């Protein structure tokens, strides 16, 4: 990665952290970012009509977000990969006056 690309990624991450003081804020910001790049929101309790080549996400209790993409060549039964994280981080806190 070039220095300008690294700087852009770091700036974007710092922007995300600043916009996400709680898990609720992190999920809301992630939701907006996913929609901006073409992910479609699903409602957990409704029937889903998923299509190969599309990207989806859902939220639960405003504190959990699940996003996934279905490959264009996906065939049911061929398996899948999962990557996960949790939103209680980035709850970074700095004490203005530590003991």
N, C-alpha and C positions, 0 to 999 in steps of 0.2 A: 504494500500500500504506500502511496506517495504521502508526503507530509501533509498536504492539503486535504487528502481523503481522511487521514487519521484525525486531523483537526476538526473536520466536519462531523465525523462519528462521535468524537469526544464532546463537541458542542451540542450535538443532538441528545446525547446521553445526559449531559448536565441539564439541558432543558427539560428532559423527562423527569429527572430527579426533582428539579425545582417545582414542577407541576404536580408532583406526586408525594405530598407529605404523609398520606395514608394509603392503605390498600385500596380504598374506594376511589381515590384520585388516580392511582396507578391504573386501575381497571378502566376508568372512564377515559383516560388518555390513550391507553392501548386500544380501546374500542374505536376511538376516533382515528387513530393511525391505521388500524386494519380496514376500516371503511374507506379511508382515503386511497388505499391501494387495491380496492376491489373485493374485499371480503364481504360476504352477505351474512347478516345476522339471522340466527335461528332462534325460535322460541322453544325452550327445553321440553315443554309439555305438549307440544303439537307434533303431528306426524311430519317427518322430513322427507322431501323429495330431492335427494342428493344426486348430483351429476358429475361424471368424470370430467376432470379438467377445471373444476370450480373450487373456490375457497370459501370457508364458512367459519363462523364463531358463534358462541353463546355465552351468556353471563348468568351467574346465580348470586342472588343476594347482594348484588353490586360490589362484591368483594372477590369474586372468582370469575376468570375468563378462560375459555377453552377455544382454541383456534386450530383449524386443520385444513389441509388441502388434499384433494383427491387427484391423483395423477391421471393424465389423459389416457394412459394405457391400462388403468387399473381394471382388474377382473376380480370379482368377488371370490374369496377363498385363497387368494395369492398372498395374504398376510399384509402387514403394515408396520410402520415404525412410529414410535412415540417419543417426543422430547417434551419435558415438562419443567416448570419452575413454580415458585409460589410468590404471592404478592405481599406477604407481611414484610418483605424487604422490597423496596428501598425505604424503609422507615429509619432513615439515618437521623440521629439526633446529636446535636452538639450542645453541651452545657455551657452557658455563658460564663458561669462561675463554678468551677469544679472544686471539690473539697480539697 
